[in-house]
Amino acid sequence: MGRERGQATIETVAAIPLLLLAGSVALQLLLAGYALTLADGAAEAGALALAAGRPARAAVRESLPGWAADRAEIEVRGGEVSVRLRPPSPLPALAERLSVTSSSYAKTPGR
C-alpha cells in the first residue's frame, strides 16, 4: 500500500509542470484575445476622430490603457485607421507572433 501511495505522489508531482504549461498557454491566448478587443476599440476611436476632423493617432492612444499604448503601432491612410497591438507576454518573440491588427474606416470631412 505504501508503494502505491508513493507512486501517486510522484505522478502528481510530474503532472504539475504540465498543468502549469497548459495554464500558461491558456492565459497567453486570453491575453491575445483581450489585445484584439482593445485594438478593435482603438481603431474605431481613431476612425470616429477622423470623421469628426480630429487627429486619429491621439484618439487611438487615449482609448488604450497605459500598457497597451506602449505596445501599439498606429497607421492612418486616408479614412482607414489600423492598430497593431502586441499582447503582454513573458517572451518578446511570442508577443510579436501573437500580435493582432484591427482596422476601421471613416468618411473624412471634405470627401
C-alpha positions as CSV (number, residue, x, y, z in Angstrom):
1,M,0.0,0.0,0.0
2,G,2.9,2.4,0.8
3,R,4.4,1.9,-2.6
4,E,1.2,2.8,-4.4
5,R,0.9,6.0,-2.3
6,G,4.4,6.9,-3.3
7,Q,3.7,6.3,-7.0
8,A,0.7,8.5,-6.8
9,T,2.8,11.3,-5.3
10,I,5.4,11.0,-8.0
11,E,2.7,11.1,-10.7
12,T,1.1,14.2,-9.1
13,V,4.5,15.9,-8.9
14,A,5.2,15.0,-12.5
15,A,1.8,16.4,-13.7
16,I,2.3,19.9,-12.1
17,P,4.7,21.2,-14.8
18,L,2.2,20.1,-17.5
19,L,-0.7,21.8,-15.7
20,L,1.4,25.0,-15.3
21,L,2.3,24.9,-19.1
22,A,-1.4,24.4,-20.0
23,G,-2.4,27.2,-17.8
24,S,0.3,29.5,-19.3
25,V,-0.8,28.7,-22.8
26,A,-4.5,29.4,-21.9
27,L,-3.6,32.7,-20.2
28,Q,-1.5,33.8,-23.3
29,L,-4.4,33.0,-25.6
30,L,-6.7,35.0,-23.4
31,L,-4.3,38.0,-23.4
32,A,-4.1,37.8,-27.2
33,G,-7.9,37.9,-27.4
34,Y,-8.0,40.8,-25.0
35,A,-5.5,42.6,-27.1
36,L,-7.7,42.1,-30.2
37,T,-10.7,43.6,-28.3
38,L,-8.5,46.6,-27.4
39,A,-7.2,47.0,-30.9
40,D,-10.8,46.9,-32.3
41,G,-11.9,49.7,-29.9
42,A,-8.9,51.8,-30.6
43,A,-9.2,51.6,-34.4
44,E,-12.9,52.6,-34.1
45,A,-12.0,55.5,-31.8
46,G,-9.4,56.7,-34.4
47,A,-11.9,56.4,-37.2
48,L,-14.5,58.3,-35.3
49,A,-12.0,61.0,-34.6
50,L,-11.1,61.2,-38.3
51,A,-14.8,61.6,-39.1
52,A,-15.1,64.4,-36.6
53,G,-12.0,66.2,-38.1
54,R,-9.7,65.4,-35.1
55,P,-6.3,63.6,-35.1
56,A,-6.8,59.9,-35.2
57,R,-3.4,58.9,-33.5
58,A,-4.2,60.9,-30.4
59,A,-7.7,59.3,-30.2
60,V,-6.2,55.8,-30.5
61,R,-3.6,56.4,-27.8
62,E,-6.3,57.9,-25.5
63,S,-8.5,54.9,-25.9
64,L,-5.9,52.4,-24.9
65,P,-4.8,51.5,-21.4
66,G,-1.2,52.5,-20.4
67,W,0.4,49.2,-21.0
68,A,-1.2,48.8,-24.4
69,A,-0.4,52.3,-25.7
70,D,3.3,51.4,-25.5
71,R,2.8,48.2,-27.5
72,A,0.6,49.7,-30.3
73,E,1.5,50.7,-33.8
74,I,-0.9,53.1,-35.5
75,E,-1.2,53.6,-39.2
76,V,-3.6,56.2,-40.7
77,R,-4.2,56.2,-44.5
78,G,-7.0,58.4,-45.8
79,G,-10.1,57.3,-43.9
80,E,-8.5,54.0,-42.7
81,V,-7.1,53.6,-39.2
82,S,-5.2,50.4,-38.4
83,V,-3.9,49.5,-35.0
84,R,-1.4,46.7,-34.4
85,L,-1.1,45.6,-30.8
86,R,1.3,43.1,-29.2
87,P,-0.2,41.3,-26.2
88,P,1.7,41.1,-22.9
89,S,4.0,38.0,-22.9
90,P,7.0,36.8,-20.9
91,L,8.7,36.1,-24.2
92,P,9.1,39.1,-26.6
93,A,9.2,36.8,-29.7
94,L,6.0,35.2,-28.7
95,A,4.3,38.6,-28.2
96,E,5.4,39.5,-31.7
97,R,4.0,36.3,-33.2
98,L,0.7,36.8,-31.4
99,S,0.3,40.5,-32.4
100,V,-3.2,41.4,-33.6
101,T,-4.3,44.0,-36.1
102,S,-7.6,45.8,-36.4
103,S,-8.8,48.4,-38.9
104,S,-11.7,50.8,-39.0
105,Y,-12.8,53.1,-41.8
106,A,-14.5,56.6,-41.7
107,K,-15.5,59.0,-44.3
108,T,-13.3,62.0,-43.7
109,P,-14.6,65.6,-43.9
110,G,-14.3,67.1,-47.4
111,R,-14.6,63.7,-49.2
